[in-house]
């Protein structure tokens, strides 16, 4: 497997939490793999139904994170993620996204809506390698878990 990544992109998280909820321009869908929902459930002692809704047609994702009335992730408190250490893969990636180009080729893209893009250090290939490895690890674990169900 190989991947392309944006060269010369700078990024630092500004802790603005725009990625954690809806904006006037965008309605967010924080998608969860089954294995992620189960892990968050175990670590928080909350039932999956307490923080996520079952969804269909978004494979490999199985759940959609619930939001507050204000359209923010229910785990966001005072602009901080209360499950940061166990946050879903989709959250770990933001503002980046990994697209499957077919034939075991992938490409990282990013959104300019994030105020941290263009700020901070220039990201090196190692940053994207780590994201890619984490994605592969979690996706593999999710697939193995699905086969055992």
C-alpha positions as CSV (number, residue, x, y, z in Angstrom):
1,X,0.0,0.0,0.0
2,X,1.2,3.5,-0.8
3,X,-0.1,7.0,-0.2
4,X,0.3,10.5,-1.4
5,X,0.3,13.4,0.9
6,X,0.2,17.2,0.6
7,X,3.7,18.6,0.5
8,X,4.5,21.9,2.1
9,X,1.3,22.0,4.2
10,X,1.6,23.7,7.6
11,X,-0.8,22.8,10.4
12,X,-1.3,23.3,14.1
13,X,-4.5,22.7,16.0
14,X,-5.9,26.0,17.2
15,X,-8.3,24.3,19.6
16,X,-11.2,26.2,18.0
17,X,-13.4,23.0,18.0
18,X,-14.9,23.8,14.6
19,X,-14.3,20.2,13.8
20,X,-16.5,19.1,16.7
21,X,-19.8,20.4,15.5
22,X,-22.0,22.0,12.9
23,X,-21.3,25.4,11.5
24,X,-23.5,27.7,9.4
25,X,-21.8,26.3,6.3
26,X,-21.5,22.6,7.2
27,X,-23.4,19.9,9.1
28,X,-20.9,17.5,10.6
29,X,-21.2,13.8,10.7
30,X,-18.8,12.2,13.2
31,X,-18.8,8.6,12.0
32,X,-17.7,5.7,14.2
33,X,-16.5,2.3,13.4
34,X,-18.2,-0.4,15.5
35,X,-14.9,-1.2,17.3
36,X,-14.5,2.5,18.2
37,X,-18.1,2.8,19.6
38,X,-17.5,-0.3,21.7
39,X,-14.2,1.0,23.0
40,X,-15.6,4.4,23.8
41,X,-18.5,2.7,25.6
42,X,-16.2,0.5,27.7
43,X,-13.9,3.5,28.6
44,X,-16.7,5.9,29.5
45,X,-19.1,3.4,31.0
46,X,-21.9,4.8,28.7
47,X,-24.0,2.6,26.5
48,X,-23.4,3.1,22.8
49,X,-27.0,4.3,22.4
50,X,-26.2,7.1,24.9
51,X,-23.7,8.7,22.5
52,X,-24.3,7.3,19.0
53,X,-27.0,6.2,16.6
54,X,-26.8,3.0,14.5
55,X,-26.5,3.9,10.8
56,X,-26.7,2.0,7.5
57,X,-25.0,2.6,4.1
58,X,-21.8,4.1,5.4
59,X,-19.5,1.1,5.6
60,X,-17.2,0.5,7.3
61,X,-18.8,3.0,9.7
62,X,-21.6,1.7,11.8
63,X,-22.6,4.6,14.1
64,X,-23.1,8.4,14.0
65,X,-22.1,10.4,17.0
66,X,-24.9,12.2,18.7
67,X,-24.9,16.0,19.1
68,X,-26.1,18.5,21.5
69,X,-29.0,20.9,20.7
70,X,-26.3,23.3,19.5
71,X,-25.0,20.8,17.0
72,X,-21.8,20.0,18.9
73,X,-20.4,16.6,19.7
74,X,-21.8,15.4,23.0
75,X,-18.2,14.8,24.2
76,X,-17.2,18.4,23.7
77,X,-17.2,20.4,27.0
78,X,-15.9,24.0,27.2
79,X,-14.3,23.6,23.7
80,X,-12.3,20.5,24.9
81,X,-12.8,16.9,23.9
82,X,-13.6,14.8,27.0
83,X,-12.5,11.6,25.2
84,X,-9.5,13.0,23.4
85,X,-7.3,10.0,24.2
86,X,-9.9,7.6,22.7
87,X,-11.4,9.9,20.1
88,X,-12.5,8.3,16.8
89,X,-10.3,7.9,13.8
90,X,-12.2,10.6,11.9
91,X,-11.5,13.1,14.7
92,X,-7.8,12.1,14.8
93,X,-7.5,12.8,11.1
94,X,-9.2,16.2,11.0
95,X,-8.5,18.4,9.0
96,X,-7.1,15.6,6.9
97,X,-8.9,12.9,5.1
98,X,-7.6,9.7,3.5
99,X,-9.1,8.8,0.1
100,X,-8.9,5.3,-1.4
101,X,-7.7,5.7,-5.0
102,X,-8.0,2.0,-5.7
103,X,-5.2,-0.5,-6.4
104,X,-3.9,-0.1,-2.8
105,X,-3.2,3.6,-3.4
106,X,-4.4,6.3,-1.1
107,X,-4.2,10.1,-0.9
108,X,-4.4,12.5,1.9
109,X,-6.4,15.7,1.3
110,X,-7.3,18.5,3.7
111,X,-9.9,21.2,4.2
112,X,-9.2,24.8,4.3
113,X,-12.1,25.4,6.7
114,X,-9.7,24.6,9.6
115,X,-8.0,27.8,10.9
116,X,-4.9,25.7,11.8
117,X,-4.1,25.0,8.1
118,X,-1.3,27.3,7.0
119,X,-0.1,27.8,10.6
120,X,2.5,26.0,12.7
121,X,5.2,23.7,11.4
122,X,5.4,22.2,8.0
123,X,4.2,18.6,8.2
124,X,6.7,15.9,7.2
125,X,6.0,12.6,5.6
126,X,6.4,10.9,9.1
127,X,3.2,12.7,10.3
128,X,1.2,11.2,7.4
129,X,2.9,7.8,7.8
130,X,1.7,7.7,11.5
131,X,-1.8,8.6,10.5
132,X,-1.8,6.0,7.8
133,X,-0.5,3.3,10.1
134,X,-3.1,4.2,12.8
135,X,-5.8,4.0,10.1
136,X,-4.6,0.6,8.9
137,X,-4.4,-0.7,12.5
138,X,-7.9,0.4,13.5
139,X,-9.5,-0.7,10.2
140,X,-7.9,-4.1,10.4
141,X,-9.0,-4.5,14.0
142,X,-12.6,-3.4,13.0
143,X,-12.6,-6.0,10.1
144,X,-11.4,-8.8,12.4
145,X,-14.0,-7.8,15.0
146,X,-16.7,-7.9,12.3
147,X,-15.7,-11.4,11.3
148,X,-16.0,-12.6,14.9
149,X,-19.6,-11.2,15.2
